[in-house]
Amino acid sequence: MMLTEPPFLTLVAAILGLVVGSFLNVVIHRLPRMMERGWMMECAELRGEPPPSAEKLTLATPRSRCPQCGHGITALENIPILSYLFLRGRCSACRVRISPRYPLIEALSGLLSGYAAWRFGASWAGAGALLFIWGMIALTFIDFDTQLLPDSITLPLLWAGLLLNLGGTFVELKGAVIGAAAGYLSLWAVYWVFRLATGKEGMGYGDFKLLAVIGAWLGWQMLPLTILASSMVGAVVGISLIVFARHGRNIPIPFGPYLAAAGLIALFWGKPLTQQYLGLL
């Protein structure tokens, strides 16, 4: 059927990815603020104080608007990538520059979604790959901004990976369960060894959960590759930030984005890379 032919399916997935990428921009911006408000309300409740008054904030309300002038973003101004190009990267009301990160996230989501459809086709693996990709993108940029990996994303992703592998979509269920446990415990052990040796925290609990997510989706067999690839990506990016962006060595760099990037590498090319490595041995 035409609907399942690779070119058409790839195009549809890419367009869907662009639309979802636009929504991911909202998630990345608002979810940490929603979490912060929740913490403030809990603290006020513990102190016996009334909750702080603030405008209702969810992923759906209020409507997206310019942070500078408050101009509400119309539907025509919210078309992925095209609206940014048409507006020349500026608010239509006050002409303040719009961050190029918004269309970049949309483009990244579209490209990876299209590639996933071409790579896996119309299958449970293809649908699962899309969900995995979108989750990794959201976690990457939230961690970059706030050094947080929200449970509201990592935990549903973990359970989704296990459920998807009930039928062996990416790996047998046994390998997925072991992968989830091994992913969490491996970084948990590293955390405590580092803390006992230095008295400092080298990473957060969100990193443990993210590696557990990758293990639940792709199995324990992909964990060595994921850890190695994340370390390599992190080293390259970290050195580049220090050398070219003058990023202070005492300023912490989140590890979650590198785990997410390594998870995507494992999703698409994990098996051939692992086979080549084992062949060299």
N, C-alpha and C positions, 0 to 999 in steps of 0.2 A: 504494500500500500504506500501511496505517496507520503502519508503522514509519518510513516516510520522510516522513510528513506533518509540516509545520513545527511545530505545537504539541507533538506527541509527541516529535519529534526534539530540540526545544529543551529540553523537560523532562528527557529522558534525558541530554543533554549537560550540563545544569546540575547534575544529581545526580552525574554522573561528575566534573565540575569540582570539586564539593565534596569528593569522596573524594580526588582528586588533590591538592587544596589542603591536605588534612590531611598527605599525604605530603610536599608541598613544605615544610611547616613543619619536618619532620625534615631534609630536605635543607639548608634554610637554616641550621639550627642545627648540624648535624653536619659537613657537608662542609668548612667552614673548619677545624674542629678536626682532621679527618682529614688535611687538607693540612699543618697545622702539625706533626702527629705524623710525617708522612712526611718533612718537612724535618729534623726533629730526628734521625730515624733516619739520614738521609743524612749529616748533619753528624757524627754519632757514628761512622759507617762511615769517613768521610774522616779522622777523627782516630785511627782504629784502636781505638775504644772500643766496649764492648758496647752494644747499643741500650737506651734507657731502658725500664724495665718499666712497663707501663700496661695497664689493662683493654682488651680487644679492642673496637674501635669501628668499626662500619660503618654503612651506612644501615639495616641490618636488625637488628643487635645492638649493645648490649643493648636490651631492651624499653624503650619510653618510660617515664619515671618522673619524679616530682616532684623538682626540683633541691634542694629544701629538706630533705625528709624521706626521700627515696628510695622513696616509695610507687610501686609498679608500676601503670601506667595500664591498667585493664581494658578489654575491648572495649566495654562499655556506657559507659565514661567517655571513649571515643574517637570517638563519633559526631559528625561535623562540625556545628558550631554548636549543635546540640541539647544535647549533653553540657555544653557551657560554660554554657548557659542553665539547665539543670537543676541544675548544681552551683553556680550563682550566681557563677561566675567564681572559685571557690576549690577548692583541693585537698580531696578527700574525707577525707583522713587528717589533715593538719595545719592545714587551713583557710587556708593562705597564698594570697594572691591570685594568680591566673593572669593573665598578660598578655593584654589584649584583642586583641593583634595576631594571636594564633592564629586566632580565629574571623573576624577581618577578612580575613586571607589566604585562608581557606576561602571566605568570601563573595565576595571579589574573583575568585577562580578560578571559582567557580560562575556568577557573573553574566557574566563575559566568555566562558566556555565556552558558556553558553546563547545569548548573543548571536551568537557565531561560528556556531553551528548554524543559527540563524534566518537569518543573513546569507548563509551559503555553502551551506547544505543538506547533504544526504548526498552528498558528493563528495570528491575528493582535496583540493580547496581547503579544505573544512571540516575534514577530518582534519589537514591541515597547519597550519591556523590554530590548532587546539587545541594542537598541539605547540609552535608559536611562542609562544602565550600563556603556557603553563606555563613555558617556558624564560625568558621575559622577567620573569615574576613572581619566579622563583628568583634570577635575576641581580640584580634590583632590590634585594631585601632583603638579599642577601649583601653587595652593594656598600655599602648603607647601614650595615651592621653593621661591616664589616671593610675597606672600600675595596679589595676584591678582586673580580675577575671571573674565576672559575676556567676554565682551559682545558678542564677535563673537561665543561663545559657549552657554552662558546662554540664550540669546534672541532667537536664532533659536530653542533651546530645549523647551523654553516656548511655542512658537507658534506651534511646533510639537506636544506637549502634548495636546493643545487645539484642534488642527485639528484631532488628533487621537481619541479624546473623542467626536467628532461629532456623532460617532456611538455608544457611550457609551462603549468603549473598556475597560477602567478601572473604569470609573465613568460617571454619566450623565453629559452632557455639562454644565448644570447650576452649578453643584457642582464643576466642573473644573474651571469655570470662577470665582466663589466665592473663590475657593481655591487659584487661582493666585493672586487675589486682597488681600485676607486676609493674605496670606503668605508674600507679600511685605509690607503691611501696619503694620502688627504686629511687625516685626523687625524694621521698620522705626520709629514706636512709641517708642520702647525700646531705640533705638539710641538717639532720641531727649530727652527723659526723663533723660537718663544717661548723655548726654552732658550738659543739663541745670543744672543738679545737681552737676556735677564734673568739668565741663569745658573741659572734655576730650572726645575723640571719642572711644567708646567701640568696634565698628565694622565698616566695610565698606559697601558701597552701593551694592557691589557684593553679600554680604550675603543676602540682601533683595531680590535680583533678584533670587538667588539660591532657597530660600524658596518659592518664587513665582513659580519657575519651578516645584518644588515638588508638590505644590498645584494644578498646572495646570494638571499634570499627574495623581495624585492620589486623588484629591478632598480635600475639606476643612476638611472632616472628619478625614484625616490622619495627619493634622497639629499638633494637641496636642501631638500625639504620637511622631511625628518627632522632635518637640521641646524638649520634655522630653528625648527622646533617645539621641539626639545630646548633650544635657547638661550632661547626665550621661557618655557618651563616652568621651566627652571633659574633664570632671572632672578626670576620671580615667587616661587618657593619659597625661593630664597636670600635675597631681600629680606625675605620674611615671617619666616624664621628669625632674621634679624638684628634685626628690629623687634620681633617679638612673643615670640620664644623667647630673646632675648638671646644669640644664637649669635655667638661672637667672629669678627670679620672675618679674623683670622689662622688660624682653624681651617678646614682644607680641607673642601670639600663634594664628595662623589663626583658625577661626571658621568654614570656609567652608568645610574642610575635615570631620568634625563631622556631619555637616548637610548632606553631601553626604552619609556618612555611615548610618545615620538615615533614609535617603530617601530609601536606598536599603533595610534596615530592614522593612520599611513600605511597600515597593513594594512586598516583598516575604511573610511577616508574619504580615502585618499591621492589616488585618481584624480579624484573630484569637486572636491576642494580645489585640486588642481593645475590642473584645467580652468578653475575660477573665477578663479584667479590669472592664468592666461594670458589669459583673457577681458578682465580689467581692463587688461592691457597692450595 
